[in-house]
């Protein structure tokens, strides 16, 4: 079992796309944490929620030479 972070909210059981996104985020070494280490922060960091969001960020990350973690943590992969 893996600790996903204080701000982790599991997708529905049958949401395969959501679970693939969770697996990609955790495989990249990211966690579902806000700005506070105790999980009580009001503004959690962005994490992709669907497999399509993961694919889009990975595609843009490869083009820009970003690491997997940097690409998945981007709120908008096309900005900047």
C-alpha positions, 0 to 999 in steps of 0.5 A: 500500500502506498501513501498518496498524501493528505489531500488524496480523494479516491476516484469512484471504484469503477472510474478506470480513467481516474485510477490510471491518472492516480497511478501515473501521478504516484509513479512519477513520485508526486503525492496529493499534498497541499502547501501545508505538510499536515494536509490542512492547507486550503489550496492543494496542488494540481494533479490530473484527474483523468487519463486524458489529462495525463496524456496531454501533460506527458505529450507537452512535457516530452516536447518541452523536455520536462521531467514526468513529475514537472509535466504532471504537476503543471496546472495548464500544460500549454501555458508559459 
